[in-house]
């Protein structure tokens, strides 16, 4: 598939509008476009962020997310608090594998993602 090009990252959600609000806040971006009556909601990309698509699906998440986002943050405590304020959750565990320190969080529908401490 050498001719393939990256288009966007898609996150499935039962409530696409709520998920788009959560992810746009977490990623510091905004909604760019909606298609098919809000079934697909695209968040604006930028140099350090690919376009993110929130896709409305009928079924809730059931198992561990097999592909997830890894986000760099300067302050794990502040970022964790912000995610929880937005309706997300944290599993309570801080993980370390030199040189990385990270936490696994979830969006309001249970989609896991990691936040990792970055220096600078």
C-alpha positions, 0 to 999 in steps of 0.5 A: 500500500505504498500509494496510501496517504494519511488523511485523519484519525477517526474516533468512534462515539455514540454521541459524536457532538459530545465527543467532538466537544471533549476532543476539541477542548483536549486538543486545543482546536475547534470543529471544522466541518460536519457531514451527513447530519453530524455523523462525521464531525471533523476537528481542525488540524494544524502542523502539530495535530492531524485532522481528527474525525469523530464518527457517530456509531450506534454501539458503545465501546466494549473492549480496550481500544486497540489504537490510541492517541499519545499526547505530550503535556508539560504538566501531568497533574494539570492535564489530568484535572482538565480531562476529568473536568471535561468529563473524562477519567483516569485509571489512577495509575502513573506509569514510567519507562525511562525516559517516559512518564505517562497516564492512561485516561479515557474520554467520556465514552471510555476511549483510552488515550495516554498523556506523557510528560514532555520537557520544555 
